[in-house]
Structure formats: C-alpha cells, structure tokens
Amino acid sequence: MELDHYDPGAFYDEMFESRGATRPETTLLAQRLRSLADAEVRARQTAAERALLARGITFNVYGSDAGTEKIFPFDLIPRVVPSGDWRTIERGLKQRVHALNLFIGDIYNKGRILDAGVVPRSLIESAKGYLRPCQGILPARDVYCHIVGTDLVRDRDGQFYVLEDNLRCPSGVSYVLENRRVMKRTFPQVFDQLKVRPVDAYPSKLLETLQSLSRASSPTVVVLTPGIYNSAYFEHSFLAQQMGVELVEGRDLVVRDGRVHMRTTRGLMPVDVIYRRMDDTFIDPVELRRDSMLGVPGLLDVYRHGRVALANAPGTGVADDKVIYTYVPQIIEYYLGEKAILPNVPTYRCEDPKALQYVLDHTDELVIKAANESGGYGMLIGPHASSAEVAEFREKVRANPREYIAQPMLALSRVPTISDEGLAGRHVDLRPYVLYGEDIYVLPGGLTRVALRPGSMVVNSSQGGGSKDTWVLAEEGSC
C-alpha cells in the first residue's frame, strides 16, 4: 500500500510525524501496510465489513428516511495509542470518575459542594438530569456511576482533552469488542509484534462490577432494555449474551413484596442487580415519568430501600449536563485536592453574561452545544454553518442561555483512513470505558469514532461517522 504520498496536513496525525515519516509506535503497522497491495487492503476491508454485517453489528437512527437500522461503518486502519499516552489517560479517567462519583453522592445527600458555592445550587436544581426523588438514596458501596464513557479529543498540540462525560447509559463498547475480533483475524502478526493490549475481558469485568453491587452470594443480574427499536439494542443483547445474563424489558419485571422479580416460565424469580440501558426518567412511571411504558412501576422505591441495585444509579445524568461539565476541574480539586490530569476543552458558559455576549458576537467562529443533547444533535459548528443557521442559533442561545455552552473550533487529530481516493486523513475522537465497582477499571482501548466525510469534524454514527479499532500498546517489559 502506498503510504509515502499520504499528507498528514496541518493537523496532529496519529500515524505520521511528517510526510513519509511514521511515529515510532506506528512503524511496524506502516511496514505491514506497505507490504500489501492496495487491492489486498481493500479486499481485507471488504472482508471485515462482511464479517461485521454477518454478526449484525447495527445501530438505529431515529427519523431516518432510509430505514431505522444501519450497519455501523468500520475502517480497517487502526488507531495506535502508545503506552505512555495511555498511562496518562488511565490516571486522568480514574481521577475524574472518582471525583464525579463523590460529586453525585454529595449533591443528592449533604450538598457540601453547593453550600461552599463551588457549584451553584441553582445550576443543579435547573439541570434536566437532576432527579429530586433520588434525594437521600445511598446506593451499594456509595457508587453511583458504575459504567462511564468519557469522550476525549486530541488537539493540534497533541494533548488529550475531555470533550464530555457520559454517565447515564454510555454506549459503543460492543463495537470495540467486535472491531477487535475482526482486526485480530486481519493483522494477526502485527498484534503479536506490537503487543497490543487485549479488550476481550470487558464482559467479565462488567459482570464482576454488577455482581459486586449485591450482598447476595450468587446475585441475579439482568440487562434492562427499552426494546428492539432502541438505537443501541444490538449492544444490549450483545452484552447480556456475553455476560450470560437475561435481557429483559420493563414488562418482564414486576415488583412484589418489596422486591423486583423477573417473570419466567417457572414463575417469578427475584432480581438483585439491574443494568439499565434506558434514561433514568423512564425506569419508574410511579415516581418519574408517568407516561413511561418502558419502566417498572415501584422500581425506585425498591431501590431506595436497598433491595435491588441499579447501574448506573438514577440521577447520574446530572453530571452529563454540559454546563456542569465546565465545573469538573473545580469538582476534582474540591473533593480530591488535586489538579485535573485531563483538562477540559476551554468552554464558555452562556449563562454568564460576559460569556454570553462574547458567544453572541462570535457565533460564527464557535462550536455551540445544547447542554443536554447528544449524538451530534443540538449543535452548531459555526465556521461550517450558513449565515441563516448562525442567526437561528444565536436566537436560541439568547432566549435560553442556561441551556448552551460554546467552545472554540478544535483541530481534531487525524488518523489515516481508507477512502475512494486512497488513504486520507480523517478526524477522530476516543471514548474509553470505565467500570467502577470494588475499584476503578479502565478498558485499555475504547471506541475510536471517525468522521468519514472529508473535512467533517462530526464523528457520531448518527451523523455519518464510523469506527476504528484502538490499539493500546503494552508497557515495555510487560506481556
């Protein structure tokens, strides 16, 4: 495969330092690619896509005119993360998740950080993810955010920044596992030579995390899904199957005698732990959304009395609010007495009058995001937007500044990607996955999402993005 003509451009390229010169950690991969003809690489790409299709690696797009179910695009050229970079990422994620867990526990109980004025009380009480019925609830092990997916980006300076936190129902880990399965068959020798750290332990680590939330000697764990029309239904069924537990919908569960039970052909079976894969407002129509047809009536009361564990804990969505995200460095310092290892992207809070005026004056230069949207929705990329779109968003921000933040346009790092024209640089982000049970575990890798459209910075699958395998290299001397 021809690599010498690949142009790294003005961005941070994660394979090449300059035209024809690979980074030390990608040299072996580049040598292997150079040994393959272009036709062979494309044949392997096609074979990988067919393998993923055969395994049903899909996602649903709400409102799509082309049908709801789509194959998740995959690119054969992996992203390589050297061990030193990963060491910093791992330390930073453990620090961040630890502090966010303390924060969630605090605001639903004593509220010390609010009394201290570090985070405004009004901000918490106006957050869409804040659930008053969860006030005073103490979950098992005092852990609220058991499964976290934190989105990272790399700027032109090579530094990793936290783009946002996902503490409610982070998705995508099934693609990490399936991508790796395909890639190990595609480049087996390179895996051995580079000592790529494995990711296949995730399902067993997830099950251990969930089981640790119950005092039962052999707890019954279930995965609660909204159903087949949910965008991540493939992942729900995949993880349940990999863990060897039941996949259930709300109608499969019932509260009896102060416990949650699962309906089975042999009668009701008590359930100890529920890994919920739906927004927390839908889990109980009695105390939360009364119009929910997806949840279990009375579930929150059983949880309140410690008779069932829920992962993630209801109410964790308060920390997904993008305005609250701006306070995470202060949250880390307040609870841990440490500086944040992984910095946030510089952010303007539109609720602040001075920041609001700056954002209104520079809307066409900034990326503006709604505080509680995800998947690339509710966002304006000012430099790429039309004047009409900029004007429309400016009015939205002016009308409801609490619900918006703004950030500078980052020069996201790029990774070589197979395109119709050959190998071309495409922008990427990274979503590592963190499990919090008896201790904090960070999966060595994560979901690298890639913007497949030329020049696009939007990596979300719902917006035309795809994925790559993420190769974290082992430390020198380790096996």
Secondary structure as a PSIPRED ss2 file (coil, helix, strand):
# PSIPRED VFORMAT (PSIPRED V4.0)

   1 M C   1.000  0.000  0.000
   2 E C   1.000  0.000  0.000
   3 L C   1.000  0.000  0.000
   4 D C   1.000  0.000  0.000
   5 H C   1.000  0.000  0.000
   6 Y C   1.000  0.000  0.000
   7 D C   1.000  0.000  0.000
   8 P C   1.000  0.000  0.000
   9 G C   1.000  0.000  0.000
  10 A C   1.000  0.000  0.000
  11 F C   1.000  0.000  0.000
  12 Y C   1.000  0.000  0.000
  13 D E   0.000  0.000  1.000
  14 E C   1.000  0.000  0.000
  15 M C   1.000  0.000  0.000
  16 F E   0.000  0.000  1.000
  17 E E   0.000  0.000  1.000
  18 S E   0.000  0.000  1.000
  19 R C   1.000  0.000  0.000
  20 G C   1.000  0.000  0.000
  21 A E   0.000  0.000  1.000
  22 T E   0.000  0.000  1.000
  23 R C   1.000  0.000  0.000
  24 P H   0.000  1.000  0.000
  25 E H   0.000  1.000  0.000
  26 T H   0.000  1.000  0.000
  27 T H   0.000  1.000  0.000
  28 L H   0.000  1.000  0.000
  29 L H   0.000  1.000  0.000
  30 A H   0.000  1.000  0.000
  31 Q H   0.000  1.000  0.000
  32 R H   0.000  1.000  0.000
  33 L H   0.000  1.000  0.000
  34 R H   0.000  1.000  0.000
  35 S C   1.000  0.000  0.000
  36 L C   1.000  0.000  0.000
  37 A C   1.000  0.000  0.000
  38 D H   0.000  1.000  0.000
  39 A H   0.000  1.000  0.000
  40 E H   0.000  1.000  0.000
  41 V H   0.000  1.000  0.000
  42 R H   0.000  1.000  0.000
  43 A H   0.000  1.000  0.000
  44 R H   0.000  1.000  0.000
  45 Q H   0.000  1.000  0.000
  46 T H   0.000  1.000  0.000
  47 A H   0.000  1.000  0.000
  48 A H   0.000  1.000  0.000
  49 E H   0.000  1.000  0.000
  50 R H   0.000  1.000  0.000
  51 A H   0.000  1.000  0.000
  52 L H   0.000  1.000  0.000
  53 L H   0.000  1.000  0.000
  54 A H   0.000  1.000  0.000
  55 R C   1.000  0.000  0.000
  56 G C   1.000  0.000  0.000
  57 I C   1.000  0.000  0.000
  58 T E   0.000  0.000  1.000
  59 F E   0.000  0.000  1.000
  60 N E   0.000  0.000  1.000
  61 V C   1.000  0.000  0.000
  62 Y C   1.000  0.000  0.000
  63 G C   1.000  0.000  0.000
  64 S C   1.000  0.000  0.000
  65 D C   1.000  0.000  0.000
  66 A C   1.000  0.000  0.000
  67 G C   1.000  0.000  0.000
  68 T C   1.000  0.000  0.000
  69 E E   0.000  0.000  1.000
  70 K E   0.000  0.000  1.000
  71 I E   0.000  0.000  1.000
  72 F C   1.000  0.000  0.000
  73 P C   1.000  0.000  0.000
  74 F E   0.000  0.000  1.000
  75 D E   0.000  0.000  1.000
  76 L E   0.000  0.000  1.000
  77 I E   0.000  0.000  1.000
  78 P E   0.000  0.000  1.000
  79 R E   0.000  0.000  1.000
  80 V E   0.000  0.000  1.000
  81 V E   0.000  0.000  1.000
  82 P C   1.000  0.000  0.000
  83 S H   0.000  1.000  0.000
  84 G H   0.000  1.000  0.000
  85 D H   0.000  1.000  0.000
  86 W H   0.000  1.000  0.000
  87 R H   0.000  1.000  0.000
  88 T H   0.000  1.000  0.000
  89 I H   0.000  1.000  0.000
  90 E H   0.000  1.000  0.000
  91 R H   0.000  1.000  0.000
  92 G H   0.000  1.000  0.000
  93 L H   0.000  1.000  0.000
  94 K H   0.000  1.000  0.000
  95 Q H   0.000  1.000  0.000
  96 R H   0.000  1.000  0.000
  97 V H   0.000  1.000  0.000
  98 H H   0.000  1.000  0.000
  99 A H   0.000  1.000  0.000
 100 L H   0.000  1.000  0.000
 101 N H   0.000  1.000  0.000
 102 L H   0.000  1.000  0.000
 103 F H   0.000  1.000  0.000
 104 I H   0.000  1.000  0.000
 105 G H   0.000  1.000  0.000
 106 D H   0.000  1.000  0.000
 107 I H   0.000  1.000  0.000
 108 Y C   1.000  0.000  0.000
 109 N C   1.000  0.000  0.000
 110 K C   1.000  0.000  0.000
 111 G C   1.000  0.000  0.000
 112 R H   0.000  1.000  0.000
 113 I H   0.000  1.000  0.000
 114 L H   0.000  1.000  0.000
 115 D H   0.000  1.000  0.000
 116 A C   1.000  0.000  0.000
 117 G C   1.000  0.000  0.000
 118 V C   1.000  0.000  0.000
 119 V C   1.000  0.000  0.000
 120 P C   1.000  0.000  0.000
 121 R H   0.000  1.000  0.000
 122 S H   0.000  1.000  0.000
 123 L H   0.000  1.000  0.000
 124 I H   0.000  1.000  0.000
 125 E H   0.000  1.000  0.000
 126 S C   1.000  0.000  0.000
 127 A C   1.000  0.000  0.000
 128 K C   1.000  0.000  0.000
 129 G C   1.000  0.000  0.000
 130 Y C   1.000  0.000  0.000
 131 L C   1.000  0.000  0.000
 132 R H   0.000  1.000  0.000
 133 P H   0.000  1.000  0.000
 134 C H   0.000  1.000  0.000
 135 Q C   1.000  0.000  0.000
 136 G C   1.000  0.000  0.000
 137 I C   1.000  0.000  0.000
 138 L C   1.000  0.000  0.000
 139 P C   1.000  0.000  0.000
 140 A H   0.000  1.000  0.000
 141 R H   0.000  1.000  0.000
 142 D H   0.000  1.000  0.000
 143 V C   1.000  0.000  0.000
 144 Y C   1.000  0.000  0.000
 145 C C   1.000  0.000  0.000
 146 H C   1.000  0.000  0.000
 147 I E   0.000  0.000  1.000
 148 V E   0.000  0.000  1.000
 149 G E   0.000  0.000  1.000
 150 T E   0.000  0.000  1.000
 151 D E   0.000  0.000  1.000
 152 L E   0.000  0.000  1.000
 153 V E   0.000  0.000  1.000
 154 R E   0.000  0.000  1.000
 155 D C   1.000  0.000  0.000
 156 R C   1.000  0.000  0.000
 157 D C   1.000  0.000  0.000
 158 G C   1.000  0.000  0.000
 159 Q C   1.000  0.000  0.000
 160 F E   0.000  0.000  1.000
 161 Y E   0.000  0.000  1.000
 162 V E   0.000  0.000  1.000
 163 L E   0.000  0.000  1.000
 164 E E   0.000  0.000  1.000
 165 D E   0.000  0.000  1.000
 166 N E   0.000  0.000  1.000
 167 L C   1.000  0.000  0.000
 168 R C   1.000  0.000  0.000
 169 C C   1.000  0.000  0.000
 170 P C   1.000  0.000  0.000
 171 S C   1.000  0.000  0.000
 172 G C   1.000  0.000  0.000
 173 V H   0.000  1.000  0.000
 174 S H   0.000  1.000  0.000
 175 Y H   0.000  1.000  0.000
 176 V H   0.000  1.000  0.000
 177 L H   0.000  1.000  0.000
 178 E H   0.000  1.000  0.000
 179 N H   0.000  1.000  0.000
 180 R H   0.000  1.000  0.000
 181 R H   0.000  1.000  0.000
 182 V H   0.000  1.000  0.000
 183 M H   0.000  1.000  0.000
 184 K H   0.000  1.000  0.000
 185 R H   0.000  1.000  0.000
 186 T H   0.000  1.000  0.000
 187 F C   1.000  0.000  0.000
 188 P H   0.000  1.000  0.000
 189 Q H   0.000  1.000  0.000
 190 V H   0.000  1.000  0.000
 191 F H   0.000  1.000  0.000
 192 D H   0.000  1.000  0.000
 193 Q H   0.000  1.000  0.000
 194 L H   0.000  1.000  0.000
 195 K C   1.000  0.000  0.000
 196 V E   0.000  0.000  1.000
 197 R C   1.000  0.000  0.000
 198 P C   1.000  0.000  0.000
 199 V C   1.000  0.000  0.000
 200 D C   1.000  0.000  0.000
 201 A C   1.000  0.000  0.000
 202 Y H   0.000  1.000  0.000
 203 P H   0.000  1.000  0.000
 204 S H   0.000  1.000  0.000
 205 K H   0.000  1.000  0.000
 206 L H   0.000  1.000  0.000
 207 L H   0.000  1.000  0.000
 208 E H   0.000  1.000  0.000
 209 T H   0.000  1.000  0.000
 210 L H   0.000  1.000  0.000
 211 Q H   0.000  1.000  0.000
 212 S C   1.000  0.000  0.000
 213 L C   1.000  0.000  0.000
 214 S C   1.000  0.000  0.000
 215 R C   1.000  0.000  0.000
 216 A C   1.000  0.000  0.000
 217 S C   1.000  0.000  0.000
 218 S C   1.000  0.000  0.000
 219 P C   1.000  0.000  0.000
 220 T C   1.000  0.000  0.000
 221 V E   0.000  0.000  1.000
 222 V E   0.000  0.000  1.000
 223 V E   0.000  0.000  1.000
 224 L E   0.000  0.000  1.000
 225 T C   1.000  0.000  0.000
 226 P C   1.000  0.000  0.000
 227 G C   1.000  0.000  0.000
 228 I C   1.000  0.000  0.000
 229 Y C   1.000  0.000  0.000
 230 N C   1.000  0.000  0.000
 231 S C   1.000  0.000  0.000
 232 A C   1.000  0.000  0.000
 233 Y H   0.000  1.000  0.000
 234 F H   0.000  1.000  0.000
 235 E H   0.000  1.000  0.000
 236 H H   0.000  1.000  0.000
 237 S H   0.000  1.000  0.000
 238 F H   0.000  1.000  0.000
 239 L H   0.000  1.000  0.000
 240 A H   0.000  1.000  0.000
 241 Q H   0.000  1.000  0.000
 242 Q H   0.000  1.000  0.000
 243 M H   0.000  1.000  0.000
 244 G C   1.000  0.000  0.000
 245 V C   1.000  0.000  0.000
 246 E E   0.000  0.000  1.000
 247 L E   0.000  0.000  1.000
 248 V E   0.000  0.000  1.000
 249 E C   1.000  0.000  0.000
 250 G H   0.000  1.000  0.000
 251 R H   0.000  1.000  0.000
 252 D H   0.000  1.000  0.000
 253 L E   0.000  0.000  1.000
 254 V E   0.000  0.000  1.000
 255 V E   0.000  0.000  1.000
 256 R E   0.000  0.000  1.000
 257 D C   1.000  0.000  0.000
 258 G C   1.000  0.000  0.000
 259 R E   0.000  0.000  1.000
 260 V E   0.000  0.000  1.000
 261 H E   0.000  0.000  1.000
 262 M E   0.000  0.000  1.000
 263 R E   0.000  0.000  1.000
 264 T E   0.000  0.000  1.000
 265 T C   1.000  0.000  0.000
 266 R C   1.000  0.000  0.000
 267 G E   0.000  0.000  1.000
 268 L E   0.000  0.000  1.000
 269 M E   0.000  0.000  1.000
 270 P E   0.000  0.000  1.000
 271 V C   1.000  0.000  0.000
 272 D C   1.000  0.000  0.000
 273 V E   0.000  0.000  1.000
 274 I E   0.000  0.000  1.000
 275 Y E   0.000  0.000  1.000
 276 R E   0.000  0.000  1.000
 277 R C   1.000  0.000  0.000
 278 M C   1.000  0.000  0.000
 279 D C   1.000  0.000  0.000
 280 D H   0.000  1.000  0.000
 281 T H   0.000  1.000  0.000
 282 F H   0.000  1.000  0.000
 283 I C   1.000  0.000  0.000
 284 D C   1.000  0.000  0.000
 285 P C   1.000  0.000  0.000
 286 V C   1.000  0.000  0.000
 287 E C   1.000  0.000  0.000
 288 L C   1.000  0.000  0.000
 289 R C   1.000  0.000  0.000
 290 R C   1.000  0.000  0.000
 291 D C   1.000  0.000  0.000
 292 S C   1.000  0.000  0.000
 293 M C   1.000  0.000  0.000
 294 L C   1.000  0.000  0.000
 295 G C   1.000  0.000  0.000
 296 V C   1.000  0.000  0.000
 297 P C   1.000  0.000  0.000
 298 G C   1.000  0.000  0.000
 299 L H   0.000  1.000  0.000
 300 L H   0.000  1.000  0.000
 301 D H   0.000  1.000  0.000
 302 V H   0.000  1.000  0.000
 303 Y H   0.000  1.000  0.000
 304 R H   0.000  1.000  0.000
 305 H C   1.000  0.000  0.000
 306 G C   1.000  0.000  0.000
 307 R C   1.000  0.000  0.000
 308 V C   1.000  0.000  0.000
 309 A E   0.000  0.000  1.000
 310 L E   0.000  0.000  1.000
 311 A E   0.000  0.000  1.000
 312 N C   1.000  0.000  0.000
 313 A C   1.000  0.000  0.000
 314 P C   1.000  0.000  0.000
 315 G C   1.000  0.000  0.000
 316 T H   0.000  1.000  0.000
 317 G H   0.000  1.000  0.000
 318 V H   0.000  1.000  0.000
 319 A H   0.000  1.000  0.000
 320 D H   0.000  1.000  0.000
 321 D C   1.000  0.000  0.000
 322 K H   0.000  1.000  0.000
 323 V H   0.000  1.000  0.000
 324 I H   0.000  1.000  0.000
 325 Y H   0.000  1.000  0.000
 326 T C   1.000  0.000  0.000
 327 Y C   1.000  0.000  0.000
 328 V H   0.000  1.000  0.000
 329 P H   0.000  1.000  0.000
 330 Q H   0.000  1.000  0.000
 331 I H   0.000  1.000  0.000
 332 I H   0.000  1.000  0.000
 333 E H   0.000  1.000  0.000
 334 Y H   0.000  1.000  0.000
 335 Y H   0.000  1.000  0.000
 336 L H   0.000  1.000  0.000
 337 G C   1.000  0.000  0.000
 338 E C   1.000  0.000  0.000
 339 K C   1.000  0.000  0.000
 340 A C   1.000  0.000  0.000
 341 I C   1.000  0.000  0.000
 342 L C   1.000  0.000  0.000
 343 P C   1.000  0.000  0.000
 344 N E   0.000  0.000  1.000
 345 V C   1.000  0.000  0.000
 346 P C   1.000  0.000  0.000
 347 T C   1.000  0.000  0.000
 348 Y E   0.000  0.000  1.000
 349 R E   0.000  0.000  1.000
 350 C C   1.000  0.000  0.000
 351 E C   1.000  0.000  0.000
 352 D C   1.000  0.000  0.000
 353 P H   0.000  1.000  0.000
 354 K H   0.000  1.000  0.000
 355 A H   0.000  1.000  0.000
 356 L H   0.000  1.000  0.000
 357 Q H   0.000  1.000  0.000
 358 Y H   0.000  1.000  0.000
 359 V H   0.000  1.000  0.000
 360 L H   0.000  1.000  0.000
 361 D H   0.000  1.000  0.000
 362 H C   1.000  0.000  0.000
 363 T H   0.000  1.000  0.000
 364 D H   0.000  1.000  0.000
 365 E H   0.000  1.000  0.000
 366 L E   0.000  0.000  1.000
 367 V E   0.000  0.000  1.000
 368 I E   0.000  0.000  1.000
 369 K E   0.000  0.000  1.000
 370 A E   0.000  0.000  1.000
 371 A C   1.000  0.000  0.000
 372 N C   1.000  0.000  0.000
 373 E C   1.000  0.000  0.000
 374 S C   1.000  0.000  0.000
 375 G C   1.000  0.000  0.000
 376 G C   1.000  0.000  0.000
 377 Y C   1.000  0.000  0.000
 378 G C   1.000  0.000  0.000
 379 M E   0.000  0.000  1.000
 380 L E   0.000  0.000  1.000
 381 I E   0.000  0.000  1.000
 382 G H   0.000  1.000  0.000
 383 P H   0.000  1.000  0.000
 384 H H   0.000  1.000  0.000
 385 A C   1.000  0.000  0.000
 386 S C   1.000  0.000  0.000
 387 S H   0.000  1.000  0.000
 388 A H   0.000  1.000  0.000
 389 E H   0.000  1.000  0.000
 390 V H   0.000  1.000  0.000
 391 A H   0.000  1.000  0.000
 392 E H   0.000  1.000  0.000
 393 F H   0.000  1.000  0.000
 394 R H   0.000  1.000  0.000
 395 E H   0.000  1.000  0.000
 396 K H   0.000  1.000  0.000
 397 V H   0.000  1.000  0.000
 398 R H   0.000  1.000  0.000
 399 A H   0.000  1.000  0.000
 400 N C   1.000  0.000  0.000
 401 P H   0.000  1.000  0.000
 402 R H   0.000  1.000  0.000
 403 E H   0.000  1.000  0.000
 404 Y E   0.000  0.000  1.000
 405 I E   0.000  0.000  1.000
 406 A E   0.000  0.000  1.000
 407 Q E   0.000  0.000  1.000
 408 P E   0.000  0.000  1.000
 409 M C   1.000  0.000  0.000
 410 L C   1.000  0.000  0.000
 411 A C   1.000  0.000  0.000
 412 L C   1.000  0.000  0.000
 413 S C   1.000  0.000  0.000
 414 R E   0.000  0.000  1.000
 415 V E   0.000  0.000  1.000
 416 P E   0.000  0.000  1.000
 417 T E   0.000  0.000  1.000
 418 I E   0.000  0.000  1.000
 419 S E   0.000  0.000  1.000
 420 D C   1.000  0.000  0.000
 421 E C   1.000  0.000  0.000
 422 G E   0.000  0.000  1.000
 423 L E   0.000  0.000  1.000
 424 A E   0.000  0.000  1.000
 425 G E   0.000  0.000  1.000
 426 R E   0.000  0.000  1.000
 427 H E   0.000  0.000  1.000
 428 V E   0.000  0.000  1.000
 429 D E   0.000  0.000  1.000
 430 L E   0.000  0.000  1.000
 431 R E   0.000  0.000  1.000
 432 P C   1.000  0.000  0.000
 433 Y E   0.000  0.000  1.000
 434 V E   0.000  0.000  1.000
 435 L E   0.000  0.000  1.000
 436 Y E   0.000  0.000  1.000
 437 G C   1.000  0.000  0.000
 438 E C   1.000  0.000  0.000
 439 D C   1.000  0.000  0.000
 440 I E   0.000  0.000  1.000
 441 Y E   0.000  0.000  1.000
 442 V E   0.000  0.000  1.000
 443 L C   1.000  0.000  0.000
 444 P C   1.000  0.000  0.000
 445 G C   1.000  0.000  0.000
 446 G C   1.000  0.000  0.000
 447 L E   0.000  0.000  1.000
 448 T E   0.000  0.000  1.000
 449 R E   0.000  0.000  1.000
 450 V E   0.000  0.000  1.000
 451 A C   1.000  0.000  0.000
 452 L C   1.000  0.000  0.000
 453 R C   1.000  0.000  0.000
 454 P C   1.000  0.000  0.000
 455 G C   1.000  0.000  0.000
 456 S C   1.000  0.000  0.000
 457 M C   1.000  0.000  0.000
 458 V C   1.000  0.000  0.000
 459 V C   1.000  0.000  0.000
 460 N C   1.000  0.000  0.000
 461 S H   0.000  1.000  0.000
 462 S H   0.000  1.000  0.000
 463 Q H   0.000  1.000  0.000
 464 G C   1.000  0.000  0.000
 465 G C   1.000  0.000  0.000
 466 G E   0.000  0.000  1.000
 467 S E   0.000  0.000  1.000
 468 K E   0.000  0.000  1.000
 469 D E   0.000  0.000  1.000
 470 T E   0.000  0.000  1.000
 471 W E   0.000  0.000  1.000
 472 V E   0.000  0.000  1.000
 473 L E   0.000  0.000  1.000
 474 A C   1.000  0.000  0.000
 475 E C   1.000  0.000  0.000
 476 E C   1.000  0.000  0.000
 477 G C   1.000  0.000  0.000
 478 S C   1.000  0.000  0.000
 479 C C   1.000  0.000  0.000
